[in-house]
C-alpha cells in the first residue's frame, strides 16, 4: 500500500512539473513577435511662480526632429573621445509650437482662475493629442526654486507614444 501511495505522489509531482515547464515553453514559443516600435512626442509645460506677474508661462510642443547623436561626445575606455563638432547654436531648434499660459501670481498674489485656465489649456492639448492617436505614456514634473520663499518654475513633461 505504501509503495502505491509513493508511486502516485511521484507520478503527480512529475505531471505537475511537466505542465509547469510546458506552459513556459509554449509561452516562449508562441510569443516570438518582435516588440512594437513607438514614436514619441513630448509636451512641456513651464509655469512661472514668480510674484508680481513677472514670470512667463508656456506650453511647448511639436518640436522638429533632431538627431541627438550630432550633439553627443563618446568617451572611450582608453581615455580618448569622439567629440561632437556641433556648436550649441547649431543644434538649437527654432521650430516649435509655443502656447501662452497665464502666470500663477500677479500683483494681487496667487490667481486661482489663472491656474484653472492653464489646466483647461493643458487638458485641451492632451485631449487633442489623444484624438490624434497618441497615448499618454508618462508624466514627469519638477520645481526649481531660486528663492525658497517665493519664486519658482514648475515644469511638467507629458510624454506620449504612438505605435508605428
Buried (B, 14 or more C-beta within 10 A) or exposed (E): EEEEEEEEEEEEEEEEEEEEEEEEEEEEEEEEEEEEEEEEBBBBBBBBBBBEBEBEBBBBBEBEEEEEEEBEEEEEEEEEEEEBEEEEEEEEEEEEEEBEBBBBBBEEEEBEEBBEEBEEBBEEBBEEBEEEEBEEBEEEEEEEEEEEEEBBBBEBBBBBBBEE
